[in-house]
Amino acid sequence: MNQLSFLDIERPKLLSSGEALRNKGIQKAIQHAEDVYNDWQKKALDFLYLYAREHRRFSAEMVRFEAKGIVEEPPCLRAWGGIMMIGSKRRWIKQIGYTKVENPRAHKANAAYWESMLCL
């Protein structure tokens, strides 16, 4: 299977150690999801594409919530962050700011807020 690596979508540049560690963690989360659920990345990207066609603004948490029962929940929820970044690189969505997450385990952390480039 020829999966798109998160690292493949990075612009050619020298990455800071923080960016490199983030990318490694995201790739690890996506790969873990792939190991547990066949074609997880493709299913998640397909869902994001369709979701972005119908919703103007959203967070990854909102996408993840709506995907329940359609896309398997990955072992690490960070995999969804990688899906959002791939969607951004494909110009389906663009980050427009930050919002607080609702997941109690995340303690109201800041998360990217996205705008669809596909919404009709």
Contacts in CASP RR format, 6 or more apart in sequence:
PFRMAT RR
TARGET T0000
AUTHOR 0000-0000-0000
METHOD contacts of the structure
MODEL  1
MNQLSFLDIERPKLLSSGEALRNKGIQKAIQHAEDVYNDWQKKALDFLYL
YAREHRRFSAEMVRFEAKGIVEEPPCLRAWGGIMMIGSKRRWIKQIGYTK
VENPRAHKANAAYWESMLCL
1 39 0 8 1.000
3 34 0 8 1.000
3 41 0 8 1.000
4 41 0 8 1.000
4 86 0 8 1.000
5 27 0 8 1.000
6 23 0 8 1.000
6 26 0 8 1.000
6 27 0 8 1.000
6 30 0 8 1.000
6 82 0 8 1.000
6 85 0 8 1.000
6 86 0 8 1.000
7 23 0 8 1.000
7 27 0 8 1.000
9 85 0 8 1.000
9 86 0 8 1.000
9 89 0 8 1.000
10 23 0 8 1.000
15 23 0 8 1.000
25 78 0 8 1.000
26 78 0 8 1.000
26 79 0 8 1.000
26 81 0 8 1.000
26 82 0 8 1.000
26 85 0 8 1.000
28 76 0 8 1.000
29 74 0 8 1.000
29 75 0 8 1.000
29 76 0 8 1.000
29 77 0 8 1.000
29 78 0 8 1.000
29 79 0 8 1.000
29 81 0 8 1.000
29 82 0 8 1.000
30 40 0 8 1.000
30 41 0 8 1.000
30 74 0 8 1.000
30 79 0 8 1.000
30 82 0 8 1.000
30 83 0 8 1.000
32 74 0 8 1.000
32 75 0 8 1.000
32 76 0 8 1.000
32 79 0 8 1.000
33 40 0 8 1.000
33 41 0 8 1.000
33 44 0 8 1.000
33 72 0 8 1.000
33 74 0 8 1.000
33 75 0 8 1.000
33 76 0 8 1.000
33 79 0 8 1.000
34 40 0 8 1.000
34 41 0 8 1.000
36 72 0 8 1.000
36 74 0 8 1.000
36 75 0 8 1.000
37 43 0 8 1.000
37 72 0 8 1.000
37 74 0 8 1.000
40 71 0 8 1.000
40 72 0 8 1.000
40 74 0 8 1.000
40 79 0 8 1.000
41 83 0 8 1.000
43 70 0 8 1.000
43 71 0 8 1.000
43 72 0 8 1.000
44 67 0 8 1.000
44 71 0 8 1.000
44 74 0 8 1.000
44 79 0 8 1.000
44 80 0 8 1.000
44 83 0 8 1.000
45 83 0 8 1.000
45 86 0 8 1.000
45 87 0 8 1.000
47 63 0 8 1.000
47 66 0 8 1.000
47 67 0 8 1.000
47 70 0 8 1.000
47 71 0 8 1.000
48 63 0 8 1.000
48 83 0 8 1.000
48 84 0 8 1.000
48 87 0 8 1.000
48 92 0 8 1.000
48 93 0 8 1.000
49 87 0 8 1.000
49 92 0 8 1.000
49 118 0 8 1.000
51 58 0 8 1.000
51 63 0 8 1.000
51 66 0 8 1.000
51 67 0 8 1.000
52 58 0 8 1.000
52 87 0 8 1.000
52 92 0 8 1.000
52 93 0 8 1.000
52 116 0 8 1.000
52 117 0 8 1.000
52 118 0 8 1.000
52 119 0 8 1.000
53 116 0 8 1.000
53 118 0 8 1.000
53 119 0 8 1.000
53 120 0 8 1.000
54 119 0 8 1.000
55 62 0 8 1.000
55 116 0 8 1.000
55 119 0 8 1.000
56 115 0 8 1.000
56 116 0 8 1.000
56 119 0 8 1.000
57 96 0 8 1.000
57 113 0 8 1.000
57 114 0 8 1.000
57 115 0 8 1.000
57 116 0 8 1.000
58 113 0 8 1.000
58 114 0 8 1.000
58 116 0 8 1.000
59 99 0 8 1.000
59 101 0 8 1.000
59 111 0 8 1.000
59 112 0 8 1.000
59 113 0 8 1.000
59 114 0 8 1.000
60 80 0 8 1.000
60 81 0 8 1.000
60 83 0 8 1.000
60 84 0 8 1.000
60 111 0 8 1.000
60 112 0 8 1.000
60 114 0 8 1.000
61 101 0 8 1.000
61 102 0 8 1.000
61 103 0 8 1.000
61 111 0 8 1.000
63 80 0 8 1.000
63 83 0 8 1.000
63 84 0 8 1.000
64 73 0 8 1.000
64 77 0 8 1.000
64 80 0 8 1.000
74 80 0 8 1.000
77 103 0 8 1.000
84 93 0 8 1.000
84 112 0 8 1.000
84 114 0 8 1.000
87 93 0 8 1.000
88 94 0 8 1.000
88 95 0 8 1.000
88 114 0 8 1.000
91 117 0 8 1.000
92 116 0 8 1.000
92 117 0 8 1.000
92 118 0 8 1.000
93 114 0 8 1.000
93 115 0 8 1.000
93 116 0 8 1.000
93 117 0 8 1.000
93 118 0 8 1.000
94 114 0 8 1.000
94 115 0 8 1.000
94 117 0 8 1.000
95 112 0 8 1.000
95 113 0 8 1.000
95 114 0 8 1.000
95 115 0 8 1.000
96 113 0 8 1.000
96 114 0 8 1.000
96 115 0 8 1.000
97 112 0 8 1.000
97 113 0 8 1.000
98 110 0 8 1.000
98 111 0 8 1.000
98 112 0 8 1.000
98 113 0 8 1.000
99 110 0 8 1.000
99 111 0 8 1.000
99 112 0 8 1.000
99 113 0 8 1.000
100 108 0 8 1.000
100 109 0 8 1.000
100 110 0 8 1.000
100 111 0 8 1.000
101 108 0 8 1.000
101 109 0 8 1.000
101 110 0 8 1.000
101 111 0 8 1.000
END
